[in-house]
């Protein structure tokens, strides 16, 4: 028996995070994702990537 497979992808996402946000953060996320016509998860990924330049090396 073979394991069940999903769609093949070049960018697998094996990590699951759970976060709690306040009302303002939730509203911002909803507005941004609707404006850009993307999922809330994609909006969160974009926000995380914007943190990269601030990482001290």
HELIX and SHEET records of a PDB file:
HELIX    1   1 UNK A   23  UNK A   36  1                                  14    
HELIX    2   2 UNK A   40  UNK A   49  1                                  10    
HELIX    3   3 UNK A   52  UNK A   54  5                                   3    
END                                                                             
